[in-house]
Amino acid sequence: MRLTTRFWVDAYLTRLRLHEIPAFVTSHGDDNAGAVLIKMNTLDGTSQLFERRFDLMTGDRRWMVLAEGSEVEVDAAAQRQQGYDPDLWVIEVEDRQGRHLLDEPGLSD
């Protein structure tokens, strides 16, 4: 049985809160099966946008950078993706150290 997207998002936001990393949902997608983008905002005018992709070499699903650069460019990339997928969730994480926790067990795989 697969977890719903809403359950995953709630768990991710809770984990970030436990590490005192501010995050919020900027776009609420489909509760059951929406894809998720994570915008990592380092509060210096630059950002990264992560998406979960299937790695053909390993067969694993991994968080990979979809876009990076100025916050304006990253926001534009997220909006383009939303144009393709109206069920898309976007979560913005704000941390000067760039901590997003996506490489931690339970989130990385």
C-alpha positions in Angstrom: 0.0 0.0 0.0 1.3 3.5 -1.0 1.2 6.5 1.3 -0.9 9.3 0.1 0.9 12.5 -0.9 -0.9 14.4 1.9 0.4 12.0 4.5 4.0 12.3 3.2 3.8 16.1 3.1 2.5 16.3 6.6 5.2 13.9 7.9 7.9 15.9 6.0 6.7 19.2 7.5 6.7 17.7 10.9 10.2 16.4 10.5 11.4 19.9 9.4 9.6 21.5 12.4 11.4 19.1 14.8 14.7 20.4 13.3 13.4 24.0 13.6 13.5 24.5 9.9 10.7 26.7 8.6 8.7 25.3 5.7 5.3 25.9 4.2 3.1 24.7 1.4 2.9 27.2 -1.4 0.8 25.0 -3.7 -1.6 22.3 -2.5 -1.8 19.5 -5.0 -3.9 16.3 -5.1 -4.1 14.8 -1.6 -3.8 11.2 -2.8 -1.4 11.2 -5.8 0.1 14.6 -6.5 3.8 14.9 -7.2 5.9 17.1 -4.9 8.5 19.8 -5.6 10.7 21.1 -2.8 12.0 24.6 -3.1 15.1 25.2 -0.9 15.4 28.9 -0.2 18.7 29.8 1.4 17.4 33.4 2.0 20.3 34.9 0.0 18.4 35.4 -3.2 19.2 31.9 -4.5 17.2 28.7 -4.4 17.1 25.1 -5.6 14.1 23.2 -6.8 14.0 19.4 -6.1 11.9 16.8 -7.7 11.7 13.1 -7.2 12.9 11.2 -10.3 13.4 7.6 -11.2 17.1 6.7 -11.7 17.3 4.4 -14.7 20.8 3.2 -13.7 19.9 2.0 -10.2 16.1 1.6 -10.4 15.8 3.9 -7.3 13.7 7.0 -6.9 15.9 10.0 -5.8 15.5 13.7 -5.1 17.3 15.6 -7.8 17.7 19.2 -8.6 15.2 20.4 -11.3 16.3 24.0 -11.2 18.7 26.3 -9.3 19.8 29.9 -9.4 18.1 33.1 -8.5 14.8 32.8 -6.6 13.0 34.4 -9.5 14.3 31.7 -11.9 13.4 28.9 -9.5 9.9 30.2 -9.0 9.4 30.4 -12.7 10.5 26.8 -13.1 8.1 25.7 -10.4 5.3 27.6 -12.2 6.1 26.0 -15.5 5.8 22.6 -13.8 2.5 23.5 -12.3 1.3 24.4 -15.8 2.0 20.8 -16.8 0.7 19.2 -13.6 -2.2 20.9 -11.8 -2.0 18.2 -9.0 1.5 19.3 -8.1 2.5 20.2 -4.5 5.2 22.8 -3.9 6.8 23.1 -0.5 9.2 25.9 0.3 11.9 25.3 2.9 13.7 28.3 4.3 17.1 27.7 5.8 20.3 29.7 5.5 22.4 26.5 5.9 20.5 24.8 3.0 19.1 22.0 5.2 16.2 20.2 3.5 16.5 16.8 5.1 15.8 15.0 1.7 18.9 13.0 2.1 17.8 11.5 5.4 16.5 7.9 5.8 12.8 7.7 5.0 12.9 10.7 2.7 15.9 9.8 0.5 14.5 6.5 -0.7 
